[in-house]
Structure formats: C-alpha cells, structure tokens
Amino acid sequence: MLGENHDLFHELPEYKDRIAELKAADPQFSKLYDDYHAINAEVERIELQIETPSDTYTETLKKRRLHLKDELYGLLRKTEHAAPAH
C-alpha cells in the first residue's frame, strides 16, 4: 500500500531493541535484515512510481519481502528467550 512504512522497526516495534542487538551480533540476522530493507526500498520506489516494473515483478518483490520478514520474525522469536535481561 502506498504510504505505508514497512521498515522493520515499524513492522515489529515490540522487537526494536532486539532487532538492533541481533543486527550487530548475528551475521545471519544482519544479512536477512539488509536484504529485507533493500527489497523494501525497491518496493517503495515502485509505489512512488520512481520505478515502473511489471506488476508481476512487483508482486514477486512483495512476496520476497514478506518471506524475509517471516524469517526475521522467526529468528527474533527463537532468540527472545535467550535475550539478556535489561
């Protein structure tokens, strides 16, 4: 949707601190995070009509973004119990 912010910190605000921790400490998480944000930036450019690829390509990107978000969420949930107490 145009105008919606799909930045991971907006998508999963309850994990804001954990996202920052894992991004710094976990190379796998960091790579997925970077991939997610690269795809998200491309989708945003398409939605703003800066880029105008086919609808099929756009839908493929959105599905990939959702898949990455699911992977990241799974890692956040898996490591949630191992997180140090604040």
C-alpha positions as CSV (number, residue, x, y, z in Angstrom):
1,M,0.0,0.0,0.0
2,L,1.2,3.4,-0.9
3,G,2.3,5.5,2.1
4,E,2.7,2.5,4.5
5,N,6.0,2.2,6.2
6,H,7.3,-1.3,6.1
7,D,10.6,-0.6,7.8
8,L,11.3,-3.5,10.2
9,F,11.2,-1.2,13.2
10,H,7.7,-0.1,12.2
11,E,6.6,-3.7,11.3
12,L,7.8,-5.2,14.6
13,P,8.1,-2.3,17.1
14,E,7.9,-4.7,20.1
15,Y,11.3,-6.1,18.9
16,K,13.0,-2.7,18.3
17,D,15.8,-3.3,20.8
18,R,16.3,-7.0,19.9
19,I,16.5,-6.1,16.2
20,A,19.3,-3.7,16.9
21,E,21.1,-6.3,19.1
22,L,20.8,-9.1,16.6
23,K,21.8,-6.9,13.7
24,A,25.0,-6.1,15.5
25,A,25.7,-9.6,16.8
26,D,24.3,-12.1,14.4
27,P,25.7,-12.2,10.8
28,Q,22.7,-14.3,9.5
29,F,20.2,-11.9,11.0
30,S,22.1,-8.9,9.7
31,K,22.2,-10.3,6.1
32,L,18.4,-11.0,6.2
33,Y,17.8,-7.5,7.6
34,D,19.9,-5.9,4.9
35,D,18.1,-8.0,2.2
36,Y,14.7,-7.1,3.7
37,H,15.5,-3.4,3.6
38,A,16.9,-3.4,0.1
39,I,13.8,-5.1,-1.2
40,N,11.6,-2.7,0.9
41,A,13.4,0.3,-0.6
42,E,12.8,-1.0,-4.1
43,V,9.1,-1.6,-3.4
44,E,8.8,1.9,-2.0
45,R,10.4,3.3,-5.2
46,I,7.9,1.4,-7.3
47,E,5.0,2.6,-5.2
48,L,6.2,6.2,-5.6
49,Q,6.4,5.5,-9.4
50,I,10.1,6.3,-9.4
51,E,10.5,2.8,-11.0
52,T,7.8,1.2,-13.0
53,P,8.4,-2.5,-13.5
54,S,5.7,-5.1,-14.3
55,D,3.0,-5.9,-11.8
56,T,4.3,-9.5,-11.7
57,Y,7.8,-8.3,-10.7
58,T,6.3,-6.0,-8.0
59,E,4.3,-8.8,-6.5
60,T,7.3,-11.1,-6.5
61,L,9.3,-8.4,-4.6
62,K,6.4,-8.0,-2.1
63,K,6.3,-11.8,-1.5
64,R,10.0,-11.9,-1.0
65,R,9.8,-9.1,1.5
66,L,7.1,-10.9,3.4
67,H,9.1,-14.1,3.4
68,L,12.2,-12.3,4.7
69,K,10.0,-10.6,7.4
70,D,8.8,-14.1,8.4
71,E,12.3,-15.4,8.6
72,L,13.4,-12.4,10.7
73,Y,10.4,-12.7,13.0
74,G,11.2,-16.4,13.5
75,L,14.8,-15.5,14.5
76,L,13.5,-12.8,16.8
77,R,11.1,-15.3,18.5
78,K,13.7,-18.0,18.7
79,T,16.3,-15.8,20.4
80,E,13.7,-14.0,22.5
81,H,14.2,-16.3,25.5
82,A,18.0,-16.0,25.2
83,A,17.9,-12.2,25.3
84,P,19.7,-10.7,28.3
85,A,17.5,-9.1,30.9
86,H,17.5,-5.4,31.0
